Amino acid sequence: MTSLPGPPGLLRALKDDLTFPLAWGTSPVRDFARWRRAARAKVEELLVVPPQHNTPYAPEYTAGPGADGYDRELVTLSLTRHTRARGVLLTPHGTGPFPAVLLLHDHGSRFDIGKEKCVRPWYDDTRLASAREWAGRHFDGRFTGDELARRGHVVLCVDALGWGERGPLAYERQQALASGLYHLGSSLAGLHAREDQRAAAFLAGLDRVDARRIAAVGWSMGGYRAWQAAAICDHIAAAASVCWMTGLKDMMVPGNNTLRGQSAFHMLHPGLSRHLDIPDVASIAAPKPMLFFHGGLDALFPAEGVRAAHDRLRAVWRACGAGERLRLKTWPEHGHTFDATMQDEVYAWLDAVL
């Protein structure tokens, strides 16, 4: 593939038209708090899926066997008026309330497991085999949720629509699912965002959790979901995003997944790019503590786009006097991965900021 798809020059012209007029520094609004409210309001509007604050969670808990240093449960929740999902809830031994992590799983074009990518499943041997293979391929054999619980965090990880017990979604059916939701006045990416928002609020309402110390953590699509949750959810106090940050124009290059459809729809809010670039949306989270890791050999995110996005993020956090709360790091020899060395740095960072 040597050019952008579609009529010759059309996508190039549309890219050139984008000026991101609501971005901090471009927007005429110079008061940061006012800018943040206006930018967040635009994002909320373009999620399309309305807020779900008044929907009862009606949680159902199923206790699991104890683990080394923490307890395990399955919990089923109503995340919107029309969606109910199962998640895993891990609680450290000891006296709470504890800091907490909303752990957000990746895409990976692997749908038979969702929450099981992050937390070792004790309830399903078939999913356990898949989960072990996934953890061995991407996480040095670790389950990040179990590691976080052992380190003293309450952990909640829920299947996104299409994954695990809410799937499996076939790769080639993603576009059909997104199309169906769009035709019905909804949005696949907007639904994910609202469900993550609701999951964070559920965590904050648990007696075992210190509601002031909740972080969102994720890798790949989970990293996208983590910074997005920090931007639109007041219950998230900090976020760690691994291997998902770039500028939109730099990402939309021949061969990139963004131009193939399918998986792109999980992270596509139609019309948002007329107002804000990707790092501009993440910047709504400022001045919260935020961590962004990038693999220097990650083919999904060209280096120029990552550098440009990091520059934008750095400028915003400095503008609101919180430059020290933003951690940006490129791992030159890493690809699209979240290995043990990266994990350990994230864990240490969480201990510091929470």
URFENRA-V260737 format. One record per pair of residues at least 24 apart in sequence whose ideal C-beta (glycine too) atoms are under 10 Angstrom apart, sorted by sequence separation. I is the first residue (numbers start at 1). GAP is how many residues later the second one is. D is the distance in Angstrom with one decimal. If there is no record, write none. Layout:
I,GAP,D  I,GAP,D
This chain:
55,24,7.9  60,24,9.3  62,24,9.1  64,24,8.2  69,24,5.6  70,24,9.3  110,24,6.5  118,24,9.9  119,24,5.7  211,24,6.9  213,24,6.0  214,24,8.1  215,24,6.1  216,24,7.6  217,24,8.1  218,24,7.0  219,24,5.8  220,24,5.9  248,24,9.3  249,24,9.1  306,24,6.9  55,25,6.2  56,25,10.0  64,25,9.4  68,25,9.3  69,25,8.8  118,25,6.4  119,25,8.0  120,25,7.8  212,25,6.3  213,25,8.3  214,25,9.8  215,25,6.6  216,25,8.3  217,25,8.1  218,25,9.3  219,25,7.8  248,25,5.6  327,25,9.6  52,26,8.6  55,26,5.3  58,26,8.1  60,26,8.9  64,26,9.3  67,26,9.4  108,26,7.4  117,26,8.4  118,26,5.3  119,26,3.6  120,26,5.4  162,26,8.6  196,26,9.9  209,26,9.8  211,26,8.9  218,26,7.7  279,26,9.6  283,26,9.9  327,26,9.0  52,27,7.1  54,27,8.9  55,27,9.2  57,27,9.5  62,27,10.0  66,27,8.6  87,27,9.2  88,27,5.3  110,27,9.6  116,27,8.6  117,27,8.8  118,27,4.5  119,27,6.2  161,27,7.5  210,27,9.6  250,27,9.8  251,27,7.6  278,27,8.8  279,27,9.8  282,27,8.0  286,27,8.2  290,27,7.7  303,27,8.0  52,28,4.7  55,28,9.4  59,28,9.7  61,28,7.7  70,28,9.9  86,28,9.3  87,28,5.8  88,28,8.3  106,28,8.9  110,28,10.0  117,28,9.2  118,28,8.6  119,28,9.9  160,28,9.8  248,28,9.3  249,28,7.9  250,28,9.5  285,28,9.5  289,28,9.6  325,28,7.6  51,29,9.6  52,29,6.5  85,29,9.1  86,29,7.7  90,29,6.7  105,29,9.7  108,29,9.1  116,29,9.6  118,29,9.8  119,29,9.3  192,29,8.8  196,29,5.5  200,29,6.0  204,29,9.3  248,29,5.4  249,29,9.6  279,29,7.8  280,29,9.4  283,29,6.9  287,29,8.9  288,29,9.4  50,30,8.9  52,30,9.5  59,30,9.2  85,30,9.2  88,30,8.2  89,30,9.3  90,30,9.9  108,30,7.7  115,30,8.0  118,30,9.1  119,30,8.4  161,30,6.3  162,30,9.5  195,30,9.5  196,30,8.6  199,30,8.5  200,30,9.3  204,30,8.9  205,30,8.9  247,30,5.8  248,30,5.3  278,30,9.9  279,30,4.1  282,30,8.6  283,30,6.1  286,30,5.1  287,30,6.5  49,31,7.2  50,31,9.1  52,31,9.0  88,31,4.5  160,31,8.8  161,31,7.0  193,31,10.0  197,31,9.1  204,31,4.2  246,31,9.5  247,31,6.3  248,31,9.0  277,31,8.9  278,31,6.5  279,31,7.8  282,31,6.4  283,31,10.0  285,31,9.3  286,31,5.2  87,32,8.9  88,32,9.1  106,32,7.9  160,32,5.7  192,32,9.3  193,32,7.8  196,32,7.2  197,32,6.6  200,32,9.5  201,32,7.4  203,32,7.0  204,32,9.0  246,32,6.3  247,32,6.6  248,32,9.5  277,32,7.9  279,32,8.4  280,32,6.8  283,32,8.6  284,32,9.0  285,32,9.4  286,32,9.5  287,32,9.5  290,32,9.3  298,32,9.3  49,33,9.9  88,33,7.8  131,33,9.8  192,33,6.6  196,33,4.7  200,33,4.8  201,33,8.8  202,33,9.0  203,33,9.3  204,33,9.7  245,33,7.1  246,33,8.1  247,33,9.6  248,33,9.9  279,33,4.0  280,33,9.3  283,33,4.0  286,33,8.1  287,33,4.8  289,33,8.3  298,33,9.0  49,34,10.0  88,34,9.0  130,34,9.8  161,34,7.5  199,34,9.2  200,34,8.7  201,34,5.3  244,34,9.2  245,34,6.7  278,34,8.9  279,34,5.2  282,34,8.7  283,34,7.8  286,34,5.3  287,34,7.1  288,34,8.2  291,34,9.6  292,34,7.9  293,34,8.4  294,34,8.1  296,34,5.2  297,34,8.6  88,35,8.7  160,35,7.0  189,35,9.4  193,35,5.9  197,35,6.1  198,35,9.0  200,35,4.3  201,35,9.7  277,35,7.1  279,35,9.6  286,35,9.7  287,35,3.3  289,35,9.0  290,35,6.9  291,35,8.0  292,35,7.2  293,35,8.3  294,35,7.3  295,35,7.6  296,35,6.1  297,35,7.7  300,35,9.0  301,35,8.2  119,36,7.0  159,36,9.7  160,36,8.3  189,36,9.8  192,36,8.5  193,36,7.7  196,36,8.6  197,36,4.8  199,36,9.4  200,36,5.4  279,36,9.4  280,36,8.1  283,36,9.2  286,36,6.2  287,36,9.2  289,36,4.4  290,36,5.6  291,36,4.4  292,36,5.2  293,36,5.4  294,36,4.7  295,36,5.4  296,36,4.0  297,36,6.8  298,36,7.3  299,36,7.3  300,36,5.6  86,37,9.7  118,37,8.2  119,37,9.5  127,37,7.3  158,37,7.3  192,37,9.9  196,37,7.3  197,37,9.4  198,37,9.8  200,37,9.9  245,37,6.9  279,37,8.0  283,37,9.2  286,37,9.9  287,37,9.8  288,37,7.0  289,37,7.7  290,37,7.2  291,37,8.0  292,37,7.5  293,37,7.8  294,37,7.0  295,37,8.5  296,37,6.7  297,37,6.3  298,37,5.3  299,37,7.2  119,38,5.2  127,38,8.9  158,38,8.4  193,38,9.4  194,38,9.0  197,38,8.1  244,38,9.8  287,38,5.8  288,38,9.3  289,38,7.9  290,38,8.9  291,38,7.9  292,38,9.4  293,38,6.5  294,38,9.8  295,38,8.3  296,38,6.4  297,38,4.3  298,38,4.6  105,39,9.7  118,39,4.8  189,39,9.0  193,39,6.5  197,39,8.8  228,39,8.5  286,39,8.0  287,39,8.6  295,39,3.7  296,39,8.3  297,39,8.2  298,39,8.2  103,40,9.9  105,40,9.4  117,40,8.4  124,40,9.2  158,40,9.4  193,40,9.1  196,40,9.0  285,40,10.0  286,40,7.8  294,40,8.3  295,40,4.9  297,40,9.1  74,41,9.4  103,41,6.6  115,41,9.2  116,41,8.7  124,41,8.8  158,41,5.4  225,41,9.1  228,41,9.4  241,41,7.8  285,41,9.7  293,41,8.3  295,41,5.8  103,42,5.1  115,42,4.3  117,42,10.0  123,42,10.0  157,42,8.9  221,42,7.8  224,42,8.5  225,42,8.5  257,42,9.8  258,42,9.2  294,42,9.7  295,42,6.2  101,43,8.8  114,43,8.2  115,43,6.2  116,43,8.7  121,43,9.0  156,43,6.1  224,43,5.4  239,43,8.7  256,43,9.0  257,43,6.4  283,43,9.7  295,43,9.0  101,44,7.8  114,44,7.9  115,44,5.3  156,44,8.5  158,44,9.0  241,44,9.9  255,44,8.8  256,44,7.3  293,44,10.0  295,44,9.4  103,45,7.0  114,45,3.8  115,45,8.9  221,45,6.3  256,45,8.8  293,45,8.1  103,46,9.8  113,46,8.9  114,46,6.0  117,46,8.3  156,46,7.2  221,46,6.6  239,46,6.6  256,46,8.0  72,47,8.2  74,47,9.6  101,47,5.2  114,47,9.3  116,47,9.0  117,47,8.5  156,47,5.2  238,47,8.8  245,47,5.1  295,47,8.5  72,48,9.0  74,48,9.3  100,48,9.2  101,48,8.7  111,48,9.9  114,48,8.0  115,48,7.8  116,48,6.1  155,48,9.2  237,48,10.0  244,48,8.6  245,48,8.9  246,48,8.6  72,49,9.8  74,49,6.5  99,49,9.4  111,49,9.8  114,49,3.0  115,49,5.7  116,49,9.4  154,49,7.0  231,49,9.6  232,49,8.7  236,49,7.8  239,49,7.0  240,49,9.1  241,49,7.4  242,49,8.2  243,49,9.2  244,49,9.6  245,49,6.7  251,49,8.4  253,49,6.5  256,49,9.6  293,49,5.8  72,50,6.2  101,50,9.6  103,50,9.1  113,50,7.0  114,50,3.2  115,50,8.3  156,50,8.7  228,50,9.8  231,50,5.7  238,50,5.6  239,50,8.0  240,50,7.7  241,50,6.9  242,50,8.0  243,50,6.7  244,50,8.9  251,50,6.8  72,51,8.9  98,51,9.4  111,51,5.9  112,51,8.1  113,51,5.6  114,51,7.5  115,51,9.8  227,51,9.1  231,51,5.9  237,51,6.2  238,51,4.2  239,51,5.4  240,51,4.3  241,51,5.2  242,51,4.6  243,51,6.5  250,51,8.3  251,51,7.2  253,51,9.5  99,52,9.5  101,52,4.8  102,52,9.7  103,52,5.5  104,52,9.8  105,52,6.4  111,52,5.3  112,52,7.3  113,52,9.6  114,52,7.0  154,52,7.1  227,52,9.1  230,52,7.6  231,52,7.7  232,52,7.2  233,52,9.1  236,52,7.3  237,52,7.5  238,52,6.7  239,52,7.3  240,52,8.2  241,52,7.4  242,52,8.3  243,52,5.8  246,52,9.7  250,52,5.5  253,52,8.5  293,52,7.7  67,53,8.4  99,53,7.0  100,53,5.9  101,53,7.3  102,53,8.3  103,53,6.8  104,53,7.4  105,53,8.6  107,53,8.7  110,53,8.3  111,53,7.8  112,53,10.0  114,53,7.1  156,53,9.0  228,53,6.9  231,53,3.9  232,53,8.6  238,53,7.9  239,53,9.0  240,53,7.7  241,53,9.5  242,53,8.5  250,53,8.9  252,53,9.3  293,53,7.5  98,54,6.1  99,54,5.3  100,54,4.1  101,54,5.1  102,54,5.7  103,54,4.2  104,54,8.6  105,54,7.8  106,54,9.7  113,54,9.1  114,54,8.9  154,54,5.8  224,54,8.7  227,54,7.9  228,54,7.5  230,54,8.2  231,54,4.5  234,54,10.0  244,54,9.5  246,54,8.6  247,54,9.6  250,54,5.3  251,54,5.5  291,54,8.3  67,55,8.0  90,55,6.1  98,55,6.3  99,55,7.4  100,55,7.2  101,55,7.5  102,55,7.9  103,55,8.9  105,55,6.8  107,55,9.3  108,55,9.4  111,55,9.2  112,55,7.2  113,55,8.5  114,55,9.9  154,55,5.2  227,55,4.3  230,55,3.8  231,55,9.0  243,55,5.9  246,55,4.6  247,55,9.2  249,55,9.7  250,55,2.7  251,55,9.5  291,55,6.6  66,56,10.0  89,56,9.8  90,56,7.0  92,56,9.2  93,56,9.4  96,56,9.7  98,56,4.9  100,56,7.1  101,56,8.7  102,56,8.6  104,56,8.0  107,56,8.5  111,56,4.6  112,56,4.7  153,56,9.4  154,56,8.8  226,56,9.6  227,56,9.3  228,56,9.2  229,56,8.7  230,56,9.3  244,56,8.4  245,56,7.2  246,56,7.1  249,56,7.6  250,56,8.0  293,56,9.8  64,57,9.5  65,57,5.9  88,57,6.9  92,57,5.8  93,57,9.7  97,57,8.4  98,57,9.7  106,57,9.4  111,57,3.7  112,57,9.7  224,57,9.9  227,57,9.3  228,57,8.8  231,57,9.0  243,57,7.6  244,57,7.4  246,57,9.4  247,57,8.1  248,57,8.2  250,57,8.8  64,58,5.2  65,58,9.4  88,58,9.7  90,58,7.7  91,58,7.3  92,58,7.5  94,58,7.4  96,58,7.6  105,58,6.8  110,58,8.6  111,58,4.7  156,58,9.3  224,58,9.2  227,58,6.4  230,58,5.7  243,58,7.2  246,58,8.9  247,58,4.5  250,58,6.1  251,58,9.3  291,58,5.3  64,59,6.5  90,59,3.8  92,59,8.0  93,59,9.3  105,59,8.3  111,59,7.4  154,59,9.8  226,59,9.7  230,59,9.2  231,59,9.6  246,59,3.7  247,59,8.2  249,59,8.5  250,59,8.0  290,59,9.9  291,59,8.5  89,60,9.6  90,60,9.0  92,60,4.9  109,60,9.9  111,60,7.6  153,60,8.9  154,60,8.7  157,60,9.6  230,60,6.4  245,60,8.6  246,60,5.5  247,60,8.9  248,60,10.0  289,60,8.0  62,61,8.1  88,61,9.8  92,61,6.8  110,61,9.3  153,61,9.4  157,61,9.6  160,61,8.5  227,61,9.9  245,61,6.4  246,61,9.3  247,61,4.5  248,61,9.2  289,61,9.2  91,62,9.2  92,62,6.9  109,62,5.5  111,62,9.6  153,62,8.1  155,62,9.0  160,62,9.2  246,62,7.8  247,62,5.0  291,62,8.3  90,63,8.0  91,63,5.3  92,63,9.0  111,63,9.1  227,63,6.8  243,63,9.8  246,63,5.2  247,63,9.7  289,63,8.3  290,63,9.0  90,64,6.8  91,64,8.2  153,64,9.3  226,64,9.0  227,64,9.5  245,64,5.0  246,64,9.5  247,64,9.3  289,64,4.0  89,65,7.4  90,65,4.2  91,65,9.9  109,65,9.1  157,65,9.3  160,65,8.1  226,65,9.2  227,65,7.4  245,65,7.4  247,65,7.5  288,65,8.8  289,65,8.5  89,66,7.2  90,66,8.0  226,66,9.6  88,67,7.5  89,67,5.4  90,67,8.4  107,67,9.4  148,67,9.4  245,67,9.7  87,68,9.6  88,68,7.5  89,68,8.4  223,68,9.9  245,68,7.7  87,69,5.7  88,69,5.4  89,69,9.3  148,69,7.5  216,69,9.5  223,69,8.0  87,70,5.8  88,70,8.0  223,70,8.2  87,71,3.4  88,71,9.4  223,71,9.7  86,72,7.2  87,72,6.8  145,72,9.2  216,72,10.0  72,73,9.7  85,73,5.2  86,73,6.2  144,73,7.3  215,73,9.3  72,74,8.9  85,74,5.4  144,74,9.2  192,74,6.2  193,74,9.6  215,74,8.3  216,74,9.8  217,74,8.9  219,74,8.8  70,75,9.7  85,75,8.0  144,75,8.0  189,75,9.2  191,75,9.4  192,75,8.1  215,75,9.7  70,76,7.7  85,76,7.7  189,76,6.7  193,76,7.9  215,76,9.3  69,77,9.3  72,77,8.3  87,77,9.5  188,77,5.1  189,77,5.8  68,78,8.7  70,78,9.2  71,78,8.6  83,78,6.8  85,78,9.7  86,78,7.8  87,78,9.6  144,78,9.5  187,78,8.8  188,78,5.9  189,78,5.6  190,78,9.5  220,78,9.6  67,79,6.9  70,79,3.9  77,79,9.3  79,79,7.4  85,79,9.0  86,79,5.2  188,79,9.0  189,79,5.2  190,79,6.4  69,80,7.1  70,80,6.3  85,80,7.9  86,80,7.8  139,80,8.0  188,80,7.8  189,80,5.3  190,80,9.2  220,80,8.2  68,81,9.4  69,81,4.7  70,81,9.5  75,81,7.7  77,81,7.2  79,81,9.9  80,81,10.0  85,81,5.9  138,81,7.4  187,81,8.2  188,81,9.8  189,81,8.7  67,82,7.5  68,82,6.6  69,82,8.7  70,82,8.8  76,82,9.4  79,82,9.4  84,82,9.2  138,82,8.3  179,82,9.8  187,82,6.8  67,83,8.1  69,83,8.5  70,83,9.0  71,83,10.0  72,83,9.7  73,83,10.0  75,83,8.4  83,83,8.3  178,83,8.3  182,83,8.8  187,83,7.2  189,83,9.3  245,83,8.8  70,84,8.8  178,84,8.7  181,84,8.8  70,85,8.3  175,85,9.5  175,86,5.0  176,86,9.9  178,86,8.8  179,86,8.4  182,86,9.9  227,86,9.3  174,87,7.8  175,87,5.5  178,87,3.6  238,87,8.4  240,87,8.6  242,87,9.9  104,88,9.2  174,88,4.6  175,88,9.4  177,88,7.7  178,88,7.9  182,88,7.6  243,88,9.4  76,89,9.3  172,89,9.9  173,89,8.9  174,89,6.3  175,89,8.9  176,89,9.9  177,89,9.4  242,89,9.6  172,90,7.2  174,90,8.7  175,90,6.4  178,90,7.8  74,91,9.6  171,91,6.3  174,91,6.0  243,91,8.5  104,92,6.5  171,92,7.9  174,92,7.3  242,92,9.7  243,92,8.6  244,92,9.4  243,93,5.4  102,94,7.1  242,94,9.5  243,94,7.3  102,95,9.8  104,95,8.7  242,95,8.6  243,95,6.9  103,96,9.8  104,96,10.0  242,96,5.0  102,97,5.8  169,97,9.9  242,97,10.0  102,98,5.1  144,98,9.8  102,99,9.9  118,99,8.9  243,99,8.9  100,100,9.1  102,100,9.1  118,100,8.5  242,100,6.3  102,101,5.9  118,101,8.8  242,101,8.7  101,102,8.5  102,102,9.6  117,102,8.9  240,102,9.8  100,103,5.1  117,103,9.7  240,103,9.9  242,103,9.8  82,104,9.2  100,104,8.0  118,104,7.8  162,104,8.1  242,104,7.1  117,105,8.4  138,105,9.8  161,105,9.0  240,105,9.2  241,105,9.8  80,106,9.9  100,106,7.8  160,106,7.8  240,106,4.9  240,107,9.3  83,108,7.2  98,108,9.5  100,108,8.3  82,109,9.2  97,109,8.3  100,109,4.5  240,109,6.6  85,110,7.0  96,110,8.9  97,110,7.0  98,110,6.2  99,110,7.8  100,110,7.2  240,110,6.8  80,111,7.1  83,111,9.0  96,111,7.5  97,111,6.0  98,111,6.3  99,111,5.8  100,111,8.4  108,111,9.4  238,111,8.6  79,112,8.9  83,112,6.6  87,112,7.2  96,112,4.5  97,112,5.5  98,112,6.3  101,112,9.7  102,112,6.6  103,112,9.3  104,112,6.3  106,112,7.1  108,112,6.6  238,112,7.4  85,113,9.6  89,113,9.5  95,113,9.9  96,113,7.2  97,113,4.1  99,113,8.8  100,113,6.8  101,113,7.4  102,113,7.3  103,113,8.1  104,113,7.0  105,113,7.2  106,113,5.5  107,113,6.2  108,113,7.7  240,113,9.1  80,114,6.1  85,114,8.5  89,114,8.8  96,114,7.4  97,114,7.8  99,114,3.9  100,114,4.7  101,114,5.3  102,114,4.7  103,114,5.5  104,114,3.6  105,114,8.4  106,114,3.8  107,114,3.9  108,114,9.6  238,114,9.8  239,114,9.8  79,115,7.4  80,115,6.5  83,115,9.3  87,115,9.0  91,115,8.8  97,115,9.2  98,115,8.0  99,115,7.2  100,115,7.5  101,115,7.4  102,115,7.3  103,115,7.0  104,115,8.6  105,115,8.8  106,115,4.9  107,115,8.2  223,115,8.7  238,115,4.9  79,116,4.2  92,116,8.9  97,116,8.4  99,116,7.4  100,116,10.0  101,116,5.3  102,116,8.6  103,116,9.8  104,116,9.7  105,116,7.8  106,116,4.7  220,116,6.7  222,116,9.0  237,116,7.9  238,116,6.5  79,117,8.7  80,117,10.0  89,117,8.4  91,117,5.6  101,117,9.8  104,117,7.9  105,117,5.3  106,117,8.0  107,117,8.9  219,117,8.7  220,117,9.2  237,117,7.2  77,118,9.2  79,118,8.9  80,118,7.0  91,118,9.0  104,118,3.9  106,118,9.3  107,118,9.8  219,118,8.2  220,118,7.9  79,119,4.6  89,119,9.2  103,119,7.6  104,119,7.9  106,119,9.0  219,119,4.1  78,120,8.5  79,120,6.6  104,120,8.5  105,120,8.5  218,120,9.1  77,121,7.7  104,121,4.1  217,121,9.8  77,122,7.4  79,122,9.9  103,122,10.0  104,122,5.5  79,123,8.3  102,123,8.9  103,123,8.9  219,123,8.6  78,124,9.8  102,124,8.0  104,124,9.2  219,124,9.2  77,125,6.1  101,125,9.8  104,125,7.3  217,126,9.8  75,127,8.5  102,127,6.6  219,127,9.4  102,128,9.9  217,129,6.8  217,130,9.5  75,131,9.8  102,131,8.7  215,131,9.5  49,132,8.8  217,132,10.0  48,133,8.7  102,133,8.5  217,133,7.5  48,134,8.5  102,134,6.9  215,134,9.3  100,135,9.5  104,135,9.4  215,135,5.8  49,136,9.2  50,136,9.6  106,136,9.5  48,137,7.0  49,137,5.8  71,137,9.8  100,137,9.6  101,137,9.7  102,137,8.9  104,137,9.4  106,137,8.8  107,137,9.8  213,137,9.4  48,138,6.1  49,138,5.9  99,138,8.9  101,138,9.9  106,138,8.9  215,138,7.4  47,139,9.8  48,139,4.2  49,139,9.4  99,139,9.6  101,139,8.9  215,139,6.1  47,140,6.6  48,140,9.8  49,140,9.1  50,140,9.3  213,140,8.8  214,140,8.2  46,141,8.5  48,141,8.9  49,141,4.0  57,141,7.8  213,141,4.5  47,142,7.7  48,142,4.6  49,142,5.3  52,142,5.8  57,142,9.6  212,142,8.9  46,143,9.7  47,143,3.8  48,143,8.8  49,143,9.1  51,143,7.1  52,143,8.4  55,143,7.7  59,143,7.5  46,144,7.8  47,144,8.5  49,144,7.4  50,144,8.0  53,144,9.2  57,144,8.8  210,144,8.5  47,145,9.4  48,145,9.7  49,145,4.7  52,145,7.9  53,145,8.3  57,145,5.6  44,146,9.6  47,146,5.3  48,146,9.5  49,146,8.9  51,146,7.9  52,146,5.6  59,146,9.9  43,147,9.9  47,147,6.5  51,147,9.0  59,147,9.5  49,148,9.8  53,148,7.8  57,148,8.1  109,148,9.5  44,149,9.1  52,149,9.2  43,150,8.6  44,150,9.7  47,150,9.1  107,150,9.3  44,153,9.7  109,153,8.4  109,154,6.5  107,155,9.9  108,155,9.0  107,156,5.5  107,157,9.9  107,159,6.2  107,160,8.4  47,181,9.7  51,181,9.9  43,185,8.5  47,185,7.8  43,188,6.9  44,188,6.6  43,189,6.1  40,191,6.9  39,192,8.6  40,192,6.3  147,193,9.4  40,194,9.9  144,194,7.4  153,194,9.2  36,195,9.2  148,195,9.4  142,196,9.0  147,196,6.8  151,196,6.0  140,197,8.6  142,197,8.8  147,197,9.1  150,197,10.0  151,197,9.8  153,197,7.4  138,198,8.2  139,198,8.0  140,198,8.5  141,198,9.7  142,198,6.3  148,198,9.2  152,198,9.8  153,198,9.5  138,199,5.7  139,199,5.6  140,199,4.8  141,199,8.3  144,199,6.3  147,199,9.8  148,199,7.2  151,199,8.2  152,199,8.5  137,200,8.7  138,200,6.1  139,200,6.9  140,200,4.1  147,200,6.9  151,200,7.5  138,201,7.9  139,201,7.7  140,201,8.4  142,201,6.4  153,201,8.0  140,202,9.2  142,202,9.9  144,202,8.5  148,202,7.8  152,202,9.6  139,203,9.3  140,203,7.6  144,203,8.9  139,204,7.1  48,221,7.8  47,222,6.3  48,222,7.9  46,223,5.0  48,223,9.3  45,224,9.7  46,224,7.1  46,225,5.4  47,225,8.9  43,226,7.4  45,226,9.0  46,226,4.8  20,227,9.5  45,227,9.3  46,227,9.7  20,228,8.5  46,228,9.2  108,228,9.5  20,229,9.6  42,229,9.4  43,229,6.7  46,229,7.9  18,230,7.3  42,230,7.6  45,230,9.6  46,230,9.3  106,230,9.6  18,231,6.8  42,232,9.5  43,232,8.5  106,232,8.6  15,233,8.3  16,233,8.8  42,233,5.3  43,233,7.1  15,234,5.4  18,234,9.9  42,234,6.9  39,236,7.9  15,237,6.4  38,237,9.8  39,237,6.3  43,237,9.5  14,238,9.5  43,238,5.9  42,239,9.3  12,240,9.6  11,241,7.3  39,241,7.0  40,241,9.0  43,241,6.8  39,242,7.6  42,242,9.5  41,243,9.9  39,244,7.8  40,244,5.0  39,245,5.2  40,245,9.5  38,246,9.8  36,247,8.4  37,247,9.2  4,248,7.3  11,248,8.3  27,248,9.4  35,248,9.2  36,248,5.7  4,249,7.9  5,249,8.5  27,249,9.4  35,249,8.9  36,249,9.0  101,249,7.3  4,250,6.2  22,250,9.7  26,250,9.5  36,250,7.4  3,251,6.0  26,251,9.5  32,251,10.0  35,251,9.9  36,251,9.4  99,251,7.6  1,252,9.7  2,252,6.1  4,252,9.8  20,252,9.9  22,252,8.9  23,252,8.2  24,252,9.3  99,252,8.8  1,253,4.7  2,253,9.1  6,253,9.2  20,253,7.5  21,253,8.1  22,253,4.3  23,253,5.9  27,253,9.3  101,253,8.8  1,254,5.2  5,254,6.0  20,254,8.3  21,254,6.5  22,254,5.2  23,254,6.2  26,254,8.6  32,254,7.7  99,254,9.6  100,254,8.7  1,255,9.5  4,255,6.8  5,255,8.9  18,255,5.9  19,255,9.0  20,255,6.8  21,255,8.7  22,255,9.6  24,255,9.8  25,255,9.2  32,255,8.5  99,255,4.3  5,256,9.7  18,256,7.1  19,256,9.7  20,256,5.7  23,256,8.5  24,256,6.7  98,256,9.7  17,257,8.7  18,257,9.5  20,257,4.6  23,257,4.2  1,258,8.5  15,258,9.3  18,258,10.0  19,258,9.6  20,258,9.6  22,258,7.1  23,258,9.5  25,258,9.8  1,259,9.6  14,259,9.3  18,259,7.8  20,259,9.6  22,259,9.8  24,259,5.9  14,260,9.9  20,260,5.9  23,260,8.0  24,260,9.0  24,262,8.4  36,280,9.6  35,281,9.4  32,284,8.4  35,284,9.4  36,284,8.5  35,285,9.5  25,287,8.4  32,287,6.5  33,287,8.7  24,288,8.3  32,288,4.8  23,289,7.6  30,289,9.6  32,289,8.9  25,290,6.7  32,290,9.9  24,291,7.6  25,291,7.9  20,292,9.5  23,292,10.0  24,292,5.1  23,293,8.9  25,294,7.6  24,295,6.6  24,296,8.8
